[in-house]
Amino acid sequence: MSRMIAIRPESEAWSLRIDQQDGVLLFSSGAEAEGVARRLAGRLARYGERVDVLIFLRDGSLAGQLRSTPEEPHAAA
């Protein structure tokens, strides 16, 4: 199963929502929200989750999509 992180414009900010949860994080810029989403997706991938990050423009259209895939388990040294 895949997790989803959506970045959407709000009136004066940008929101980051994970899997349609009630809580959102707000950021002053889209770049800041995207940076946090990328780091979060990378962390979840390290724990075996596939994550899709969707970034929306102010007009509601999809600007871009990023996918983080689970990392392979590291071999014991």
PDB file with one MODEL, atoms N, CA, C and O in Angstrom:
MODEL        1
ATOM      1  N   MET A   1       0.838  -1.182   0.000  1.00  0.00           N
ATOM      2  CA  MET A   1       0.000   0.000   0.000  1.00  0.00           C
ATOM      3  C   MET A   1       0.880   1.242   0.000  1.00  0.00           C
ATOM      4  O   MET A   1       1.971   1.240   0.570  1.00  0.00           O
ATOM      5  N   SER A   2       0.409   2.280  -0.630  1.00  0.00           N
ATOM      6  CA  SER A   2       1.168   3.509  -0.765  1.00  0.00           C
ATOM      7  C   SER A   2       0.612   4.590   0.154  1.00  0.00           C
ATOM      8  O   SER A   2      -0.601   4.701   0.335  1.00  0.00           O
ATOM      9  N   ARG A   3       1.506   5.380   0.730  1.00  0.00           N
ATOM     10  CA  ARG A   3       1.113   6.553   1.505  1.00  0.00           C
ATOM     11  C   ARG A   3       1.068   7.733   0.552  1.00  0.00           C
ATOM     12  O   ARG A   3       1.749   7.728  -0.473  1.00  0.00           O
ATOM     13  N   MET A   4       0.270   8.746   0.878  1.00  0.00           N
ATOM     14  CA  MET A   4       0.186   9.920   0.032  1.00  0.00           C
ATOM     15  C   MET A   4       0.374  11.184   0.863  1.00  0.00           C
ATOM     16  O   MET A   4      -0.219  11.346   1.930  1.00  0.00           O
ATOM     17  N   ILE A   5       1.208  12.062   0.348  1.00  0.00           N
ATOM     18  CA  ILE A   5       1.420  13.383   0.928  1.00  0.00           C
ATOM     19  C   ILE A   5       0.987  14.391  -0.129  1.00  0.00           C
ATOM     20  O   ILE A   5       1.466  14.348  -1.262  1.00  0.00           O
ATOM     21  N   ALA A   6       0.086  15.294   0.234  1.00  0.00           N
ATOM     22  CA  ALA A   6      -0.400  16.302  -0.708  1.00  0.00           C
ATOM     23  C   ALA A   6      -0.004  17.693  -0.231  1.00  0.00           C
ATOM     24  O   ALA A   6      -0.176  18.044   0.937  1.00  0.00           O
ATOM     25  N   ILE A   7       0.524  18.467  -1.156  1.00  0.00           N
ATOM     26  CA  ILE A   7       0.874  19.863  -0.900  1.00  0.00           C
ATOM     27  C   ILE A   7      -0.089  20.714  -1.717  1.00  0.00           C
ATOM     28  O   ILE A   7      -0.178  20.584  -2.938  1.00  0.00           O
ATOM     29  N   ARG A   8      -0.806  21.585  -1.018  1.00  0.00           N
ATOM     30  CA  ARG A   8      -1.815  22.430  -1.677  1.00  0.00           C
ATOM     31  C   ARG A   8      -1.687  23.870  -1.182  1.00  0.00           C
ATOM     32  O   ARG A   8      -1.322  24.119  -0.033  1.00  0.00           O
ATOM     33  N   PRO A   9      -1.993  24.796  -2.062  1.00  0.00           N
ATOM     34  CA  PRO A   9      -1.994  26.193  -1.633  1.00  0.00           C
ATOM     35  C   PRO A   9      -3.196  26.478  -0.737  1.00  0.00           C
ATOM     36  O   PRO A   9      -4.296  25.976  -0.969  1.00  0.00           O
ATOM     37  N   GLU A  10      -2.970  27.268   0.262  1.00  0.00           N
ATOM     38  CA  GLU A  10      -4.025  27.804   1.118  1.00  0.00           C
ATOM     39  C   GLU A  10      -4.007  29.312   0.893  1.00  0.00           C
ATOM     40  O   GLU A  10      -3.180  29.788   0.115  1.00  0.00           O
ATOM     41  N   SER A  11      -4.853  30.062   1.516  1.00  0.00           N
ATOM     42  CA  SER A  11      -4.956  31.496   1.234  1.00  0.00           C
ATOM     43  C   SER A  11      -3.594  32.198   1.218  1.00  0.00           C
ATOM     44  O   SER A  11      -3.225  32.768   0.191  1.00  0.00           O
ATOM     45  N   GLU A  12      -2.865  32.177   2.279  1.00  0.00           N
ATOM     46  CA  GLU A  12      -1.554  32.842   2.346  1.00  0.00           C
ATOM     47  C   GLU A  12      -0.437  31.862   2.659  1.00  0.00           C
ATOM     48  O   GLU A  12       0.674  32.282   2.981  1.00  0.00           O
ATOM     49  N   ALA A  13      -0.706  30.571   2.573  1.00  0.00           N
ATOM     50  CA  ALA A  13       0.286  29.571   2.966  1.00  0.00           C
ATOM     51  C   ALA A  13       0.174  28.351   2.060  1.00  0.00           C
ATOM     52  O   ALA A  13      -0.606  28.337   1.109  1.00  0.00           O
ATOM     53  N   TRP A  14       0.958  27.338   2.368  1.00  0.00           N
ATOM     54  CA  TRP A  14       0.913  26.056   1.671  1.00  0.00           C
ATOM     55  C   TRP A  14       0.712  24.971   2.722  1.00  0.00           C
ATOM     56  O   TRP A  14       1.370  24.977   3.762  1.00  0.00           O
ATOM     57  N   SER A  15      -0.200  24.040   2.448  1.00  0.00           N
ATOM     58  CA  SER A  15      -0.484  22.979   3.414  1.00  0.00           C
ATOM     59  C   SER A  15       0.156  21.671   2.978  1.00  0.00           C
ATOM     60  O   SER A  15       0.321  21.406   1.787  1.00  0.00           O
ATOM     61  N   LEU A  16       0.509  20.869   3.957  1.00  0.00           N
ATOM     62  CA  LEU A  16       1.028  19.525   3.735  1.00  0.00           C
ATOM     63  C   LEU A  16       0.140  18.590   4.538  1.00  0.00           C
ATOM     64  O   LEU A  16       0.037  18.708   5.759  1.00  0.00           O
ATOM     65  N   ARG A  17      -0.494  17.665   3.846  1.00  0.00           N
ATOM     66  CA  ARG A  17      -1.415  16.720   4.489  1.00  0.00           C
ATOM     67  C   ARG A  17      -0.960  15.306   4.140  1.00  0.00           C
ATOM     68  O   ARG A  17      -0.614  15.024   2.993  1.00  0.00           O
ATOM     69  N   ILE A  18      -0.962  14.429   5.128  1.00  0.00           N
ATOM     70  CA  ILE A  18      -0.556  13.042   4.935  1.00  0.00           C
ATOM     71  C   ILE A  18      -1.788  12.153   4.958  1.00  0.00           C
ATOM     72  O   ILE A  18      -2.530  12.141   5.940  1.00  0.00           O
ATOM     73  N   ASP A  19      -2.010  11.405   3.877  1.00  0.00           N
ATOM     74  CA  ASP A  19      -3.087  10.405   3.809  1.00  0.00           C
ATOM     75  C   ASP A  19      -4.449  10.930   4.247  1.00  0.00           C
ATOM     76  O   ASP A  19      -5.180  10.220   4.937  1.00  0.00           O
ATOM     77  N   GLN A  20      -4.806  12.136   3.871  1.00  0.00           N
ATOM     78  CA  GLN A  20      -6.116  12.704   4.189  1.00  0.00           C
ATOM     79  C   GLN A  20      -6.407  12.761   5.694  1.00  0.00           C
ATOM     80  O   GLN A  20      -7.568  12.735   6.100  1.00  0.00           O
ATOM     81  N   GLN A  21      -5.368  12.840   6.513  1.00  0.00           N
ATOM     82  CA  GLN A  21      -5.560  12.971   7.959  1.00  0.00           C
ATOM     83  C   GLN A  21      -6.160  14.339   8.260  1.00  0.00           C
ATOM     84  O   GLN A  21      -6.094  15.257   7.443  1.00  0.00           O
ATOM     85  N   ASP A  22      -6.743  14.455   9.441  1.00  0.00           N
ATOM     86  CA  ASP A  22      -7.365  15.719   9.829  1.00  0.00           C
ATOM     87  C   ASP A  22      -6.345  16.840   9.991  1.00  0.00           C
ATOM     88  O   ASP A  22      -6.612  17.978   9.604  1.00  0.00           O
ATOM     89  N   GLY A  23      -5.197  16.536  10.550  1.00  0.00           N
ATOM     90  CA  GLY A  23      -4.196  17.562  10.810  1.00  0.00           C
ATOM     91  C   GLY A  23      -3.397  17.911   9.571  1.00  0.00           C
ATOM     92  O   GLY A  23      -3.117  17.051   8.737  1.00  0.00           O
ATOM     93  N   VAL A  24      -3.033  19.170   9.457  1.00  0.00           N
ATOM     94  CA  VAL A  24      -2.180  19.626   8.357  1.00  0.00           C
ATOM     95  C   VAL A  24      -1.038  20.445   8.922  1.00  0.00           C
ATOM     96  O   VAL A  24      -1.137  21.007  10.013  1.00  0.00           O
ATOM     97  N   LEU A  25       0.042  20.507   8.171  1.00  0.00           N
ATOM     98  CA  LEU A  25       1.151  21.397   8.493  1.00  0.00           C
ATOM     99  C   LEU A  25       1.082  22.554   7.513  1.00  0.00           C
ATOM    100  O   LEU A  25       0.809  22.340   6.332  1.00  0.00           O
ATOM    101  N   LEU A  26       1.324  23.777   7.975  1.00  0.00           N
ATOM    102  CA  LEU A  26       1.285  24.957   7.109  1.00  0.00           C
ATOM    103  C   LEU A  26       2.679  25.551   6.985  1.00  0.00           C
ATOM    104  O   LEU A  26       3.446  25.593   7.947  1.00  0.00           O
ATOM    105  N   PHE A  27       2.991  26.013   5.767  1.00  0.00           N
ATOM    106  CA  PHE A  27       4.297  26.587   5.470  1.00  0.00           C
ATOM    107  C   PHE A  27       4.112  27.893   4.718  1.00  0.00           C
ATOM    108  O   PHE A  27       3.099  28.097   4.049  1.00  0.00           O
ATOM    109  N   SER A  28       5.092  28.775   4.829  1.00  0.00           N
ATOM    110  CA  SER A  28       4.983  30.075   4.172  1.00  0.00           C
ATOM    111  C   SER A  28       5.273  30.010   2.679  1.00  0.00           C
ATOM    112  O   SER A  28       4.913  30.929   1.943  1.00  0.00           O
ATOM    113  N   SER A  29       5.919  28.939   2.216  1.00  0.00           N
ATOM    114  CA  SER A  29       6.194  28.812   0.786  1.00  0.00           C
ATOM    115  C   SER A  29       5.990  27.370   0.325  1.00  0.00           C
ATOM    116  O   SER A  29       6.074  26.431   1.117  1.00  0.00           O
ATOM    117  N   GLY A  30       5.725  27.217  -0.953  1.00  0.00           N
ATOM    118  CA  GLY A  30       5.581  25.885  -1.524  1.00  0.00           C
ATOM    119  C   GLY A  30       6.896  25.125  -1.493  1.00  0.00           C
ATOM    120  O   GLY A  30       6.913  23.909  -1.300  1.00  0.00           O
ATOM    121  N   ALA A  31       8.000  25.845  -1.684  1.00  0.00           N
ATOM    122  CA  ALA A  31       9.316  25.200  -1.656  1.00  0.00           C
ATOM    123  C   ALA A  31       9.604  24.606  -0.277  1.00  0.00           C
ATOM    124  O   ALA A  31      10.155  23.511  -0.170  1.00  0.00           O
ATOM    125  N   GLU A  32       9.233  25.324   0.762  1.00  0.00           N
ATOM    126  CA  GLU A  32       9.442  24.822   2.124  1.00  0.00           C
ATOM    127  C   GLU A  32       8.597  23.571   2.360  1.00  0.00           C
ATOM    128  O   GLU A  32       9.084  22.590   2.922  1.00  0.00           O
ATOM    129  N   ALA A  33       7.345  23.602   1.938  1.00  0.00           N
ATOM    130  CA  ALA A  33       6.465  22.437   2.092  1.00  0.00           C
ATOM    131  C   ALA A  33       6.997  21.250   1.301  1.00  0.00           C
ATOM    132  O   ALA A  33       6.975  20.118   1.783  1.00  0.00           O
ATOM    133  N   GLU A  34       7.476  21.507   0.087  1.00  0.00           N
ATOM    134  CA  GLU A  34       8.014  20.420  -0.738  1.00  0.00           C
ATOM    135  C   GLU A  34       9.266  19.812  -0.104  1.00  0.00           C
ATOM    136  O   GLU A  34       9.442  18.594  -0.132  1.00  0.00           O
ATOM    137  N   GLY A  35      10.123  20.638   0.459  1.00  0.00           N
ATOM    138  CA  GLY A  35      11.333  20.130   1.118  1.00  0.00           C
ATOM    139  C   GLY A  35      10.998  19.207   2.271  1.00  0.00           C
ATOM    140  O   GLY A  35      11.600  18.144   2.421  1.00  0.00           O
ATOM    141  N   VAL A  36      10.040  19.613   3.084  1.00  0.00           N
ATOM    142  CA  VAL A  36       9.619  18.769   4.214  1.00  0.00           C
ATOM    143  C   VAL A  36       8.988  17.475   3.698  1.00  0.00           C
ATOM    144  O   VAL A  36       9.243  16.400   4.241  1.00  0.00           O
ATOM    145  N   ALA A  37       8.169  17.577   2.655  1.00  0.00           N
ATOM    146  CA  ALA A  37       7.524  16.383   2.090  1.00  0.00           C
ATOM    147  C   ALA A  37       8.563  15.406   1.552  1.00  0.00           C
ATOM    148  O   ALA A  37       8.433  14.198   1.749  1.00  0.00           O
ATOM    149  N   ARG A  38       9.590  15.913   0.875  1.00  0.00           N
ATOM    150  CA  ARG A  38      10.655  15.046   0.350  1.00  0.00           C
ATOM    151  C   ARG A  38      11.393  14.328   1.478  1.00  0.00           C
ATOM    152  O   ARG A  38      11.651  13.128   1.396  1.00  0.00           O
ATOM    153  N   ARG A  39      11.726  15.067   2.520  1.00  0.00           N
ATOM    154  CA  ARG A  39      12.436  14.443   3.652  1.00  0.00           C
ATOM    155  C   ARG A  39      11.565  13.397   4.339  1.00  0.00           C
ATOM    156  O   ARG A  39      12.045  12.317   4.682  1.00  0.00           O
ATOM    157  N   LEU A  40      10.299  13.710   4.539  1.00  0.00           N
ATOM    158  CA  LEU A  40       9.373  12.767   5.159  1.00  0.00           C
ATOM    159  C   LEU A  40       9.204  11.519   4.296  1.00  0.00           C
ATOM    160  O   LEU A  40       9.210  10.402   4.813  1.00  0.00           O
ATOM    161  N   ALA A  41       9.054  11.702   2.982  1.00  0.00           N
ATOM    162  CA  ALA A  41       8.912  10.564   2.073  1.00  0.00           C
ATOM    163  C   ALA A  41      10.159   9.684   2.115  1.00  0.00           C
ATOM    164  O   ALA A  41      10.056   8.457   2.089  1.00  0.00           O
ATOM    165  N   GLY A  42      11.327  10.301   2.179  1.00  0.00           N
ATOM    166  CA  GLY A  42      12.573   9.538   2.271  1.00  0.00           C
ATOM    167  C   GLY A  42      12.652   8.722   3.545  1.00  0.00           C
ATOM    168  O   GLY A  42      13.080   7.568   3.526  1.00  0.00           O
ATOM    169  N   ARG A  43      12.242   9.318   4.648  1.00  0.00           N
ATOM    170  CA  ARG A  43      12.246   8.582   5.931  1.00  0.00           C
ATOM    171  C   ARG A  43      11.277   7.411   5.897  1.00  0.00           C
ATOM    172  O   ARG A  43      11.612   6.309   6.333  1.00  0.00           O
ATOM    173  N   LEU A  44      10.077   7.646   5.380  1.00  0.00           N
ATOM    174  CA  LEU A  44       9.098   6.556   5.293  1.00  0.00           C
ATOM    175  C   LEU A  44       9.601   5.441   4.378  1.00  0.00           C
ATOM    176  O   LEU A  44       9.372   4.265   4.658  1.00  0.00           O
ATOM    177  N   ALA A  45      10.285   5.797   3.287  1.00  0.00           N
ATOM    178  CA  ALA A  45      10.840   4.786   2.381  1.00  0.00           C
ATOM    179  C   ALA A  45      11.891   3.937   3.096  1.00  0.00           C
ATOM    180  O   ALA A  45      11.985   2.733   2.857  1.00  0.00           O
ATOM    181  N   ARG A  46      12.670   4.555   3.964  1.00  0.00           N
ATOM    182  CA  ARG A  46      13.668   3.781   4.716  1.00  0.00           C
ATOM    183  C   ARG A  46      13.002   2.764   5.637  1.00  0.00           C
ATOM    184  O   ARG A  46      13.618   1.763   6.001  1.00  0.00           O
ATOM    185  N   TYR A  47      11.757   3.009   6.014  1.00  0.00           N
ATOM    186  CA  TYR A  47      11.016   2.076   6.873  1.00  0.00           C
ATOM    187  C   TYR A  47      10.070   1.179   6.067  1.00  0.00           C
ATOM    188  O   TYR A  47       9.171   0.554   6.629  1.00  0.00           O
ATOM    189  N   GLY A  48      10.278   1.119   4.753  1.00  0.00           N
ATOM    190  CA  GLY A  48       9.538   0.172   3.934  1.00  0.00           C
ATOM    191  C   GLY A  48       8.245   0.670   3.316  1.00  0.00           C
ATOM    192  O   GLY A  48       7.495  -0.125   2.748  1.00  0.00           O
ATOM    193  N   GLU A  49       7.963   1.952   3.409  1.00  0.00           N
ATOM    194  CA  GLU A  49       6.728   2.512   2.849  1.00  0.00           C
ATOM    195  C   GLU A  49       6.981   3.087   1.457  1.00  0.00           C
ATOM    196  O   GLU A  49       8.031   3.683   1.214  1.00  0.00           O
ATOM    197  N   ARG A  50       6.040   2.914   0.556  1.00  0.00           N
ATOM    198  CA  ARG A  50       6.068   3.629  -0.715  1.00  0.00           C
ATOM    199  C   ARG A  50       5.246   4.894  -0.518  1.00  0.00           C
ATOM    200  O   ARG A  50       4.151   4.846   0.043  1.00  0.00           O
ATOM    201  N   VAL A  51       5.767   6.019  -0.975  1.00  0.00           N
ATOM    202  CA  VAL A  51       5.108   7.307  -0.739  1.00  0.00           C
ATOM    203  C   VAL A  51       4.986   8.082  -2.043  1.00  0.00           C
ATOM    204  O   VAL A  51       5.960   8.221  -2.783  1.00  0.00           O
ATOM    205  N   ASP A  52       3.796   8.580  -2.320  1.00  0.00           N
ATOM    206  CA  ASP A  52       3.564   9.484  -3.445  1.00  0.00           C
ATOM    207  C   ASP A  52       3.362  10.883  -2.886  1.00  0.00           C
ATOM    208  O   ASP A  52       2.531  11.092  -2.002  1.00  0.00           O
ATOM    209  N   VAL A  53       4.123  11.839  -3.402  1.00  0.00           N
ATOM    210  CA  VAL A  53       3.984  13.240  -3.023  1.00  0.00           C
ATOM    211  C   VAL A  53       3.332  13.956  -4.202  1.00  0.00           C
ATOM    212  O   VAL A  53       3.875  13.965  -5.307  1.00  0.00           O
ATOM    213  N   LEU A  54       2.171  14.554  -3.964  1.00  0.00           N
ATOM    214  CA  LEU A  54       1.446  15.295  -4.992  1.00  0.00           C
ATOM    215  C   LEU A  54       1.529  16.783  -4.684  1.00  0.00           C
ATOM    216  O   LEU A  54       1.260  17.207  -3.560  1.00  0.00           O
ATOM    217  N   ILE A  55       1.902  17.572  -5.683  1.00  0.00           N
ATOM    218  CA  ILE A  55       2.049  19.012  -5.501  1.00  0.00           C
ATOM    219  C   ILE A  55       1.057  19.714  -6.433  1.00  0.00           C
ATOM    220  O   ILE A  55       1.084  19.525  -7.649  1.00  0.00           O
ATOM    221  N   PHE A  56       0.189  20.520  -5.840  1.00  0.00           N
ATOM    222  CA  PHE A  56      -0.864  21.197  -6.599  1.00  0.00           C
ATOM    223  C   PHE A  56      -0.574  22.686  -6.727  1.00  0.00           C
ATOM    224  O   PHE A  56       0.019  23.294  -5.836  1.00  0.00           O
ATOM    225  N   LEU A  57      -0.999  23.264  -7.843  1.00  0.00           N
ATOM    226  CA  LEU A  57      -0.875  24.700  -8.083  1.00  0.00           C
ATOM    227  C   LEU A  57      -2.075  25.443  -7.487  1.00  0.00           C
ATOM    228  O   LEU A  57      -3.040  24.823  -7.039  1.00  0.00           O
ATOM    229  N   ARG A  58      -2.001  26.755  -7.488  1.00  0.00           N
ATOM    230  CA  ARG A  58      -3.090  27.567  -6.935  1.00  0.00           C
ATOM    231  C   ARG A  58      -4.405  27.386  -7.695  1.00  0.00           C
ATOM    232  O   ARG A  58      -5.475  27.586  -7.121  1.00  0.00           O
ATOM    233  N   ASP A  59      -4.345  27.014  -8.963  1.00  0.00           N
ATOM    234  CA  ASP A  59      -5.581  26.798  -9.718  1.00  0.00           C
ATOM    235  C   ASP A  59      -6.153  25.391  -9.514  1.00  0.00           C
ATOM    236  O   ASP A  59      -7.171  25.043 -10.112  1.00  0.00           O
ATOM    237  N   GLY A  60      -5.510  24.592  -8.682  1.00  0.00           N
ATOM    238  CA  GLY A  60      -5.996  23.248  -8.367  1.00  0.00           C
ATOM    239  C   GLY A  60      -5.426  22.152  -9.241  1.00  0.00           C
ATOM    240  O   GLY A  60      -5.650  20.971  -8.974  1.00  0.00           O
ATOM    241  N   SER A  61      -4.689  22.518 -10.287  1.00  0.00           N
ATOM    242  CA  SER A  61      -4.123  21.492 -11.163  1.00  0.00           C
ATOM    243  C   SER A  61      -2.869  20.870 -10.532  1.00  0.00           C
ATOM    244  O   SER A  61      -2.201  21.482  -9.698  1.00  0.00           O
ATOM    245  N   LEU A  62      -2.580  19.661 -10.948  1.00  0.00           N
ATOM    246  CA  LEU A  62      -1.423  18.929 -10.434  1.00  0.00           C
ATOM    247  C   LEU A  62      -0.163  19.460 -11.104  1.00  0.00           C
ATOM    248  O   LEU A  62      -0.033  19.416 -12.327  1.00  0.00           O
ATOM    249  N   ALA A  63       0.762  19.962 -10.293  1.00  0.00           N
ATOM    250  CA  ALA A  63       2.020  20.507 -10.819  1.00  0.00           C
ATOM    251  C   ALA A  63       3.065  19.426 -10.974  1.00  0.00           C
ATOM    252  O   ALA A  63       3.874  19.468 -11.900  1.00  0.00           O
ATOM    253  N   GLY A  64       3.053  18.460 -10.076  1.00  0.00           N
ATOM    254  CA  GLY A  64       4.057  17.415 -10.122  1.00  0.00           C
ATOM    255  C   GLY A  64       3.779  16.311  -9.133  1.00  0.00           C
ATOM    256  O   GLY A  64       2.988  16.459  -8.202  1.00  0.00           O
ATOM    257  N   GLN A  65       4.450  15.201  -9.361  1.00  0.00           N
ATOM    258  CA  GLN A  65       4.299  14.041  -8.486  1.00  0.00           C
ATOM    259  C   GLN A  65       5.663  13.411  -8.296  1.00  0.00           C
ATOM    260  O   GLN A  65       6.412  13.225  -9.256  1.00  0.00           O
ATOM    261  N   LEU A  66       5.983  13.086  -7.057  1.00  0.00           N
ATOM    262  CA  LEU A  66       7.230  12.423  -6.711  1.00  0.00           C
ATOM    263  C   LEU A  66       6.892  11.092  -6.062  1.00  0.00           C
ATOM    264  O   LEU A  66       5.873  10.973  -5.381  1.00  0.00           O
ATOM    265  N   ARG A  67       7.727  10.103  -6.263  1.00  0.00           N
ATOM    266  CA  ARG A  67       7.501   8.808  -5.620  1.00  0.00           C
ATOM    267  C   ARG A  67       8.772   8.365  -4.936  1.00  0.00           C
ATOM    268  O   ARG A  67       9.845   8.358  -5.538  1.00  0.00           O
ATOM    269  N   SER A  68       8.647   7.992  -3.666  1.00  0.00           N
ATOM    270  CA  SER A  68       9.740   7.383  -2.919  1.00  0.00           C
ATOM    271  C   SER A  68       9.395   5.908  -2.749  1.00  0.00           C
ATOM    272  O   SER A  68       8.315   5.567  -2.268  1.00  0.00           O
ATOM    273  N   THR A  69      10.303   5.053  -3.138  1.00  0.00           N
ATOM    274  CA  THR A  69      10.058   3.617  -3.031  1.00  0.00           C
ATOM    275  C   THR A  69      10.858   3.038  -1.874  1.00  0.00           C
ATOM    276  O   THR A  69      11.915   3.561  -1.520  1.00  0.00           O
ATOM    277  N   PRO A  70      10.351   1.952  -1.281  1.00  0.00           N
ATOM    278  CA  PRO A  70      11.052   1.351  -0.147  1.00  0.00           C
ATOM    279  C   PRO A  70      12.479   0.962  -0.523  1.00  0.00           C
ATOM    280  O   PRO A  70      12.747   0.480  -1.624  1.00  0.00           O
ATOM    281  N   GLU A  71      13.370   1.182   0.415  1.00  0.00           N
ATOM    282  CA  GLU A  71      14.755   0.811   0.204  1.00  0.00           C
ATOM    283  C   GLU A  71      14.945  -0.674   0.498  1.00  0.00           C
ATOM    284  O   GLU A  71      14.223  -1.264   1.302  1.00  0.00           O
ATOM    285  N   GLU A  72      15.915  -1.252  -0.160  1.00  0.00           N
ATOM    286  CA  GLU A  72      16.249  -2.644   0.105  1.00  0.00           C
ATOM    287  C   GLU A  72      16.875  -2.749   1.489  1.00  0.00           C
ATOM    288  O   GLU A  72      17.633  -1.866   1.891  1.00  0.00           O
ATOM    289  N   PRO A  73      16.570  -3.811   2.218  1.00  0.00           N
ATOM    290  CA  PRO A  73      17.227  -4.007   3.512  1.00  0.00           C
ATOM    291  C   PRO A  73      18.732  -4.092   3.324  1.00  0.00           C
ATOM    292  O   PRO A  73      19.217  -4.683   2.359  1.00  0.00           O
ATOM    293  N   HIS A  74      19.453  -3.505   4.240  1.00  0.00           N
ATOM    294  CA  HIS A  74      20.912  -3.550   4.163  1.00  0.00           C
ATOM    295  C   HIS A  74      21.409  -4.911   4.631  1.00  0.00           C
ATOM    296  O   HIS A  74      20.926  -5.462   5.621  1.00  0.00           O
ATOM    297  N   ALA A  75      22.364  -5.430   3.913  1.00  0.00           N
ATOM    298  CA  ALA A  75      22.951  -6.730   4.287  1.00  0.00           C
ATOM    299  C   ALA A  75      23.777  -6.566   5.558  1.00  0.00           C
ATOM    300  O   ALA A  75      24.453  -5.555   5.751  1.00  0.00           O
ATOM    301  N   ALA A  76      23.712  -7.558   6.401  1.00  0.00           N
ATOM    302  CA  ALA A  76      24.499  -7.517   7.636  1.00  0.00           C
ATOM    303  C   ALA A  76      25.979  -7.599   7.287  1.00  0.00           C
ATOM    304  O   ALA A  76      26.392  -8.419   6.466  1.00  0.00           O
ATOM    305  N   ALA A  77      26.759  -6.750   7.911  1.00  0.00           N
ATOM    306  CA  ALA A  77      28.205  -6.724   7.642  1.00  0.00           C
ATOM    307  C   ALA A  77      28.917  -7.778   8.432  1.00  0.00           C
ATOM    308  O   ALA A  77      30.138  -7.904   8.333  1.00  0.00           O
TER     309      ALA A  77
ENDMDL
END
